[in-house]
Each structure stands twice: as structure tokens, then as C-alpha cells.
Amino acid sequence: MTDSRVEAVLFDLDGTLIDTAPDMGGALNDLLIEENLEPLPLEKIRPYVSQGGLVLTRLGFDGKVPESQIEPLRQRFLHHYRATVADNSRLFDGYDAILDDLESRQVPWGIVTNKPEWLTQPLLEQLDLGKRCAVVIGGDTLAQRKPHPLPLQVAAERIGVNCDRCVYVGDDERDIVAGKAANMKTLVAAYGYIENAADIERWGADGVIDKPADLLRHPFLAQT
């Protein structure tokens, strides 16, 4: 064993563990069509999916409505999304084998996301993941959400693993900020929903994985 060994893996959800962009993008476009606006191509929506419903709503209605209308539109977007939450969302390629491998080695894994539980739980249930993960912390589970470290600290406590023995994988800078503040090891999911202009090297993570399969080859997991 070395000091870099981890005993649990925590994942961000959107853009890290599950490719939710088709359903979130579809919900946004359904709303735009309702408002007699042109839908956006998925490739324009995709880089912003990890930033949540408010950012997506602003993206879709950029300059077309006053700011006072954004929140009501966001609520409508979320309800559109809830109706199709798992229609086209899937684990990123490679995660079926990764989760099987972690479970075979009795390495607990969990999810810490800013997506609210009323959207997270149905998604996980429909993808048959709800009973497999050791912990799920949503954006409304606690008084704080990422980039605050509390959700990660609580997740580690519920699993029963010290924070410094956890690795957190995410595709947004706030994931890395939260992970570092919680004294966890951090990995950037470079395959996720990242804007082209983002400089992930500046996020200060402990490593980068270019595809899910790289996770099990990383020294943090290879030594487990």
C-alpha cells in the first residue's frame, strides 16, 4: 500500500458518469419550440450541461427574454427534463466494466452531484444504478452544494471512508475545487462537458482521464 491508495470512488453525474446531454438538450429544445424559438444543435448545448439548468436556460434564451423571465423558464425546462430524464441517457462507454470491477474488489462508489434529488434518483433507478451506488448526494440533499466541500465530506462519512482515501472524478472546475477542499484526490473527466476555452490544467487536479477506461489504469485505482 502507498499513500496514494484510494478506498472509494466518488463521481460527478452529468458529463462524468452518465451522458445526460441528449435528454437535457432535448428538454431545452422542447421549451424553445414551445416559445416559438429555433432549437439549438446538441453540440452547442453539450459543453454547458454540467453547469445546470440555469446556465442552459440562459443559453437557450440568450438575449431573447428579460432576466426576470429566466427562472420561470428554468422551472419549465426542469419539468420537461423530468418527463424524459432517462430516455436517451446512458453510462459513458466503459463504465459498465469499471463499476463491475470496483464492485468485484469491494471498492464502494457513489455520486455527488448538483442535480437535485428529484431528478437524480429517477435517472439512477431507470438505469438500474440506484441500488448499486453506496451513496448519492444531490444538489438539494444538504444546506451546501459544490463547490462547497460539505457534500463530498458527507458522502465519505456515509460510506465510512476517510476523505483522504477517496478520489473524486468530475468534469467541471467546481468539482475539483470541492474535492480539493474536502482533502480528496481529484481527477478531471476530460471526455465530459467542458467548454473549449476551459484550461483544465489550471484547475489543479491530481490527474486527468481522457476516457473512462483510463480510470482503472490510474495509479489511484491500480493500487487498490
Contacts in CASP RR format, 6 or more apart in sequence:
PFRMAT RR
TARGET T0000
AUTHOR 0000-0000-0000
METHOD contacts of the structure
MODEL  1
MTDSRVEAVLFDLDGTLIDTAPDMGGALNDLLIEENLEPLPLEKIRPYVS
QGGLVLTRLGFDGKVPESQIEPLRQRFLHHYRATVADNSRLFDGYDAILD
DLESRQVPWGIVTNKPEWLTQPLLEQLDLGKRCAVVIGGDTLAQRKPHPL
PLQVAAERIGVNCDRCVYVGDDERDIVAGKAANMKTLVAAYGYIENAADI
ERWGADGVIDKPADLLRHPFLAQT
1 223 0 8 1.000
2 223 0 8 1.000
4 185 0 8 1.000
4 219 0 8 1.000
4 220 0 8 1.000
4 223 0 8 1.000
5 165 0 8 1.000
5 220 0 8 1.000
5 223 0 8 1.000
5 224 0 8 1.000
6 107 0 8 1.000
6 165 0 8 1.000
6 166 0 8 1.000
6 167 0 8 1.000
6 185 0 8 1.000
6 220 0 8 1.000
6 221 0 8 1.000
6 224 0 8 1.000
7 107 0 8 1.000
7 108 0 8 1.000
7 161 0 8 1.000
7 162 0 8 1.000
7 165 0 8 1.000
7 166 0 8 1.000
7 224 0 8 1.000
8 107 0 8 1.000
8 108 0 8 1.000
8 109 0 8 1.000
8 110 0 8 1.000
8 134 0 8 1.000
8 156 0 8 1.000
8 159 0 8 1.000
8 160 0 8 1.000
8 161 0 8 1.000
8 165 0 8 1.000
8 166 0 8 1.000
8 167 0 8 1.000
9 102 0 8 1.000
9 107 0 8 1.000
9 108 0 8 1.000
9 109 0 8 1.000
9 110 0 8 1.000
9 166 0 8 1.000
9 167 0 8 1.000
9 169 0 8 1.000
9 215 0 8 1.000
9 221 0 8 1.000
10 109 0 8 1.000
10 110 0 8 1.000
10 111 0 8 1.000
10 112 0 8 1.000
10 135 0 8 1.000
10 152 0 8 1.000
10 155 0 8 1.000
10 156 0 8 1.000
10 166 0 8 1.000
10 167 0 8 1.000
10 168 0 8 1.000
10 169 0 8 1.000
10 184 0 8 1.000
11 17 0 8 1.000
11 109 0 8 1.000
11 110 0 8 1.000
11 111 0 8 1.000
11 112 0 8 1.000
11 168 0 8 1.000
11 169 0 8 1.000
11 170 0 8 1.000
12 50 0 8 1.000
12 111 0 8 1.000
12 112 0 8 1.000
12 113 0 8 1.000
12 168 0 8 1.000
12 169 0 8 1.000
12 170 0 8 1.000
12 171 0 8 1.000
12 172 0 8 1.000
12 175 0 8 1.000
12 189 0 8 1.000
13 20 0 8 1.000
13 111 0 8 1.000
13 113 0 8 1.000
13 115 0 8 1.000
13 120 0 8 1.000
13 123 0 8 1.000
14 20 0 8 1.000
14 21 0 8 1.000
14 24 0 8 1.000
14 49 0 8 1.000
14 50 0 8 1.000
14 52 0 8 1.000
14 113 0 8 1.000
14 115 0 8 1.000
14 193 0 8 1.000
15 21 0 8 1.000
15 49 0 8 1.000
15 50 0 8 1.000
15 92 0 8 1.000
15 170 0 8 1.000
15 171 0 8 1.000
15 189 0 8 1.000
15 192 0 8 1.000
15 193 0 8 1.000
16 50 0 8 1.000
16 92 0 8 1.000
16 169 0 8 1.000
16 170 0 8 1.000
16 171 0 8 1.000
16 175 0 8 1.000
16 189 0 8 1.000
16 192 0 8 1.000
17 91 0 8 1.000
17 92 0 8 1.000
17 95 0 8 1.000
17 111 0 8 1.000
17 169 0 8 1.000
18 89 0 8 1.000
18 90 0 8 1.000
18 91 0 8 1.000
18 92 0 8 1.000
18 123 0 8 1.000
18 127 0 8 1.000
19 89 0 8 1.000
19 90 0 8 1.000
19 91 0 8 1.000
19 92 0 8 1.000
20 49 0 8 1.000
20 89 0 8 1.000
20 123 0 8 1.000
21 42 0 8 1.000
21 45 0 8 1.000
21 46 0 8 1.000
21 49 0 8 1.000
21 193 0 8 1.000
22 42 0 8 1.000
22 87 0 8 1.000
22 88 0 8 1.000
22 89 0 8 1.000
23 81 0 8 1.000
23 84 0 8 1.000
23 85 0 8 1.000
23 86 0 8 1.000
23 87 0 8 1.000
23 88 0 8 1.000
23 89 0 8 1.000
24 45 0 8 1.000
24 49 0 8 1.000
24 53 0 8 1.000
24 56 0 8 1.000
24 81 0 8 1.000
25 40 0 8 1.000
25 42 0 8 1.000
25 45 0 8 1.000
25 49 0 8 1.000
25 56 0 8 1.000
26 39 0 8 1.000
26 42 0 8 1.000
26 80 0 8 1.000
26 84 0 8 1.000
27 77 0 8 1.000
27 78 0 8 1.000
27 80 0 8 1.000
27 81 0 8 1.000
27 83 0 8 1.000
27 84 0 8 1.000
28 40 0 8 1.000
28 45 0 8 1.000
28 56 0 8 1.000
28 57 0 8 1.000
28 59 0 8 1.000
28 60 0 8 1.000
28 77 0 8 1.000
28 80 0 8 1.000
29 39 0 8 1.000
29 40 0 8 1.000
30 80 0 8 1.000
31 57 0 8 1.000
31 73 0 8 1.000
31 76 0 8 1.000
31 77 0 8 1.000
31 80 0 8 1.000
32 38 0 8 1.000
32 39 0 8 1.000
32 40 0 8 1.000
32 60 0 8 1.000
32 61 0 8 1.000
33 39 0 8 1.000
34 76 0 8 1.000
35 61 0 8 1.000
35 73 0 8 1.000
37 60 0 8 1.000
37 61 0 8 1.000
37 64 0 8 1.000
40 59 0 8 1.000
40 60 0 8 1.000
44 59 0 8 1.000
45 56 0 8 1.000
45 59 0 8 1.000
46 193 0 8 1.000
47 193 0 8 1.000
47 194 0 8 1.000
47 195 0 8 1.000
47 196 0 8 1.000
48 55 0 8 1.000
48 56 0 8 1.000
48 59 0 8 1.000
48 193 0 8 1.000
48 195 0 8 1.000
49 56 0 8 1.000
49 193 0 8 1.000
50 171 0 8 1.000
50 172 0 8 1.000
50 192 0 8 1.000
50 193 0 8 1.000
50 194 0 8 1.000
51 172 0 8 1.000
51 193 0 8 1.000
52 114 0 8 1.000
52 115 0 8 1.000
53 74 0 8 1.000
53 77 0 8 1.000
53 78 0 8 1.000
54 70 0 8 1.000
54 71 0 8 1.000
54 74 0 8 1.000
56 77 0 8 1.000
57 70 0 8 1.000
57 73 0 8 1.000
57 74 0 8 1.000
57 77 0 8 1.000
58 70 0 8 1.000
61 69 0 8 1.000
61 70 0 8 1.000
61 73 0 8 1.000
65 73 0 8 1.000
78 119 0 8 1.000
81 119 0 8 1.000
82 118 0 8 1.000
82 119 0 8 1.000
82 122 0 8 1.000
85 119 0 8 1.000
85 122 0 8 1.000
85 123 0 8 1.000
85 126 0 8 1.000
86 122 0 8 1.000
86 123 0 8 1.000
86 126 0 8 1.000
86 127 0 8 1.000
89 123 0 8 1.000
89 127 0 8 1.000
90 127 0 8 1.000
91 99 0 8 1.000
91 127 0 8 1.000
91 129 0 8 1.000
92 191 0 8 1.000
92 192 0 8 1.000
92 212 0 8 1.000
93 211 0 8 1.000
93 212 0 8 1.000
94 211 0 8 1.000
94 212 0 8 1.000
94 213 0 8 1.000
95 212 0 8 1.000
97 213 0 8 1.000
98 212 0 8 1.000
98 213 0 8 1.000
98 215 0 8 1.000
98 216 0 8 1.000
99 109 0 8 1.000
99 132 0 8 1.000
101 216 0 8 1.000
102 108 0 8 1.000
102 109 0 8 1.000
103 109 0 8 1.000
103 132 0 8 1.000
105 224 0 8 1.000
107 221 0 8 1.000
107 224 0 8 1.000
108 134 0 8 1.000
108 135 0 8 1.000
108 159 0 8 1.000
108 161 0 8 1.000
109 133 0 8 1.000
109 134 0 8 1.000
110 133 0 8 1.000
110 134 0 8 1.000
110 135 0 8 1.000
110 136 0 8 1.000
110 155 0 8 1.000
110 159 0 8 1.000
111 120 0 8 1.000
111 124 0 8 1.000
111 133 0 8 1.000
111 135 0 8 1.000
111 136 0 8 1.000
111 137 0 8 1.000
111 138 0 8 1.000
112 135 0 8 1.000
112 137 0 8 1.000
112 138 0 8 1.000
112 146 0 8 1.000
112 151 0 8 1.000
112 152 0 8 1.000
112 155 0 8 1.000
112 168 0 8 1.000
112 178 0 8 1.000
113 120 0 8 1.000
113 136 0 8 1.000
113 137 0 8 1.000
113 138 0 8 1.000
113 139 0 8 1.000
114 138 0 8 1.000
114 139 0 8 1.000
114 145 0 8 1.000
114 146 0 8 1.000
114 174 0 8 1.000
115 123 0 8 1.000
115 138 0 8 1.000
115 139 0 8 1.000
116 138 0 8 1.000
116 139 0 8 1.000
116 140 0 8 1.000
117 136 0 8 1.000
117 138 0 8 1.000
117 139 0 8 1.000
117 140 0 8 1.000
117 141 0 8 1.000
118 140 0 8 1.000
120 136 0 8 1.000
120 138 0 8 1.000
121 130 0 8 1.000
121 136 0 8 1.000
124 130 0 8 1.000
124 133 0 8 1.000
124 136 0 8 1.000
130 136 0 8 1.000
134 158 0 8 1.000
134 159 0 8 1.000
135 155 0 8 1.000
135 158 0 8 1.000
135 159 0 8 1.000
137 151 0 8 1.000
137 152 0 8 1.000
137 154 0 8 1.000
137 155 0 8 1.000
138 145 0 8 1.000
138 151 0 8 1.000
139 145 0 8 1.000
139 146 0 8 1.000
139 151 0 8 1.000
141 151 0 8 1.000
141 154 0 8 1.000
142 150 0 8 1.000
142 151 0 8 1.000
142 154 0 8 1.000
143 150 0 8 1.000
144 150 0 8 1.000
144 151 0 8 1.000
145 151 0 8 1.000
146 152 0 8 1.000
146 174 0 8 1.000
146 175 0 8 1.000
146 177 0 8 1.000
146 178 0 8 1.000
147 173 0 8 1.000
147 174 0 8 1.000
147 175 0 8 1.000
147 177 0 8 1.000
147 178 0 8 1.000
147 181 0 8 1.000
148 178 0 8 1.000
148 181 0 8 1.000
149 178 0 8 1.000
149 179 0 8 1.000
149 181 0 8 1.000
149 182 0 8 1.000
151 178 0 8 1.000
152 163 0 8 1.000
152 166 0 8 1.000
152 168 0 8 1.000
152 178 0 8 1.000
152 179 0 8 1.000
152 182 0 8 1.000
152 184 0 8 1.000
153 163 0 8 1.000
153 182 0 8 1.000
155 166 0 8 1.000
156 162 0 8 1.000
156 163 0 8 1.000
156 166 0 8 1.000
156 182 0 8 1.000
156 184 0 8 1.000
159 166 0 8 1.000
163 182 0 8 1.000
163 183 0 8 1.000
163 184 0 8 1.000
164 183 0 8 1.000
164 184 0 8 1.000
164 185 0 8 1.000
166 182 0 8 1.000
166 184 0 8 1.000
166 185 0 8 1.000
167 184 0 8 1.000
167 185 0 8 1.000
167 186 0 8 1.000
167 187 0 8 1.000
167 206 0 8 1.000
167 220 0 8 1.000
167 221 0 8 1.000
168 175 0 8 1.000
168 178 0 8 1.000
168 179 0 8 1.000
168 182 0 8 1.000
168 184 0 8 1.000
168 185 0 8 1.000
168 186 0 8 1.000
168 187 0 8 1.000
169 175 0 8 1.000
169 186 0 8 1.000
169 187 0 8 1.000
169 188 0 8 1.000
169 189 0 8 1.000
169 209 0 8 1.000
169 215 0 8 1.000
170 176 0 8 1.000
170 186 0 8 1.000
170 187 0 8 1.000
170 188 0 8 1.000
170 189 0 8 1.000
171 188 0 8 1.000
171 189 0 8 1.000
171 190 0 8 1.000
171 191 0 8 1.000
171 192 0 8 1.000
171 193 0 8 1.000
171 194 0 8 1.000
172 193 0 8 1.000
172 194 0 8 1.000
173 198 0 8 1.000
173 200 0 8 1.000
173 203 0 8 1.000
175 186 0 8 1.000
175 188 0 8 1.000
176 186 0 8 1.000
176 188 0 8 1.000
176 203 0 8 1.000
176 204 0 8 1.000
176 205 0 8 1.000
177 203 0 8 1.000
179 186 0 8 1.000
180 186 0 8 1.000
180 204 0 8 1.000
180 205 0 8 1.000
185 206 0 8 1.000
185 220 0 8 1.000
186 204 0 8 1.000
186 205 0 8 1.000
186 206 0 8 1.000
186 207 0 8 1.000
187 205 0 8 1.000
187 206 0 8 1.000
187 207 0 8 1.000
187 208 0 8 1.000
187 209 0 8 1.000
187 215 0 8 1.000
187 218 0 8 1.000
187 220 0 8 1.000
188 200 0 8 1.000
188 203 0 8 1.000
188 205 0 8 1.000
188 207 0 8 1.000
188 208 0 8 1.000
188 209 0 8 1.000
189 209 0 8 1.000
189 212 0 8 1.000
190 200 0 8 1.000
190 208 0 8 1.000
190 209 0 8 1.000
190 210 0 8 1.000
191 209 0 8 1.000
191 210 0 8 1.000
191 211 0 8 1.000
191 212 0 8 1.000
194 200 0 8 1.000
200 208 0 8 1.000
206 220 0 8 1.000
207 218 0 8 1.000
209 215 0 8 1.000
209 218 0 8 1.000
215 221 0 8 1.000
216 222 0 8 1.000
END
